């Protein structure tokens, strides 16, 4: 579901705060429902019965990647924060004739529970862990109508092989972890 909003209004106890939506990750505003999304979020005004713990900024920070490197020869993706490896995963890559493209890219799209439309017969798969795209899609290339990205797969036994049509297949648990480490715009280097 594609959402196009220009402002998100948060109603707070002391008033309203307007924030641009463009900087908010799609997963935070996407919905599986077909009903229109109301851009206003009402926060409860009731008094807390217990003293709530206030988290410090350090508790809220997560280690986000600064770049991702896909090593085709090793069939492994490395997630970096500056020069430190945060994580690495065994992957499956494009097969002969459908090779995963080499080059410098960036994350252009992120989708939770993506649906896949088979380009050969037009069938649309149901989202979820058994979908050909698994539970997450992280697109990094769109050339000549062909999309390339990291995605989950129910066929986890193919890790380390060249079997896809150019995409990078990952275990569902791995692509969900990668999804939490990256955001749109970060570099993806395929070598």
Secondary structure in CASP SS format (residue, H / E / C, confidence):
PFRMAT SS
TARGET T0000
AUTHOR 0000-0000-0000
METHOD secondary structure of the structure
MODEL  1
X C 1.00
X C 1.00
X C 1.00
X C 1.00
X C 1.00
X C 1.00
X E 1.00
X E 1.00
X E 1.00
X E 1.00
X E 1.00
X E 1.00
X C 1.00
X C 1.00
X E 1.00
X E 1.00
X E 1.00
X E 1.00
X E 1.00
X E 1.00
X C 1.00
X C 1.00
X C 1.00
X C 1.00
X C 1.00
X H 1.00
X H 1.00
X H 1.00
X H 1.00
X C 1.00
X C 1.00
X C 1.00
X C 1.00
X C 1.00
X C 1.00
X C 1.00
X C 1.00
X C 1.00
X C 1.00
X E 1.00
X E 1.00
X E 1.00
X C 1.00
X C 1.00
X C 1.00
X C 1.00
X C 1.00
X C 1.00
X C 1.00
X C 1.00
X C 1.00
X C 1.00
X C 1.00
X C 1.00
X C 1.00
X C 1.00
X H 1.00
X H 1.00
X H 1.00
X H 1.00
X C 1.00
X C 1.00
X C 1.00
X C 1.00
X C 1.00
X C 1.00
X E 1.00
X E 1.00
X E 1.00
X E 1.00
X E 1.00
X C 1.00
X C 1.00
X C 1.00
X C 1.00
X E 1.00
X E 1.00
X E 1.00
X E 1.00
X E 1.00
X E 1.00
X C 1.00
X C 1.00
X E 1.00
X E 1.00
X E 1.00
X E 1.00
X E 1.00
X E 1.00
X E 1.00
X C 1.00
X E 1.00
X E 1.00
X E 1.00
X C 1.00
X C 1.00
X C 1.00
X C 1.00
X C 1.00
X C 1.00
X C 1.00
X C 1.00
X E 1.00
X E 1.00
X E 1.00
X E 1.00
X C 1.00
X C 1.00
X E 1.00
X E 1.00
X E 1.00
X E 1.00
X C 1.00
X C 1.00
X C 1.00
X C 1.00
X E 1.00
X C 1.00
X C 1.00
X C 1.00
X C 1.00
X C 1.00
X C 1.00
X E 1.00
X C 1.00
X C 1.00
X C 1.00
X C 1.00
X C 1.00
X C 1.00
X C 1.00
X C 1.00
X C 1.00
X C 1.00
X C 1.00
X E 1.00
X E 1.00
X E 1.00
X E 1.00
X E 1.00
X E 1.00
X E 1.00
X E 1.00
X C 1.00
X C 1.00
X E 1.00
X E 1.00
X E 1.00
X E 1.00
X E 1.00
X E 1.00
X E 1.00
X E 1.00
X C 1.00
X C 1.00
X H 1.00
X H 1.00
X H 1.00
X C 1.00
X C 1.00
X C 1.00
X E 1.00
X E 1.00
X E 1.00
X C 1.00
X C 1.00
X C 1.00
X E 1.00
X E 1.00
X E 1.00
X E 1.00
X H 1.00
X H 1.00
X H 1.00
X H 1.00
X H 1.00
X H 1.00
X H 1.00
X H 1.00
X H 1.00
X H 1.00
X C 1.00
X C 1.00
X C 1.00
X C 1.00
X C 1.00
X E 1.00
X E 1.00
X E 1.00
X E 1.00
X C 1.00
END
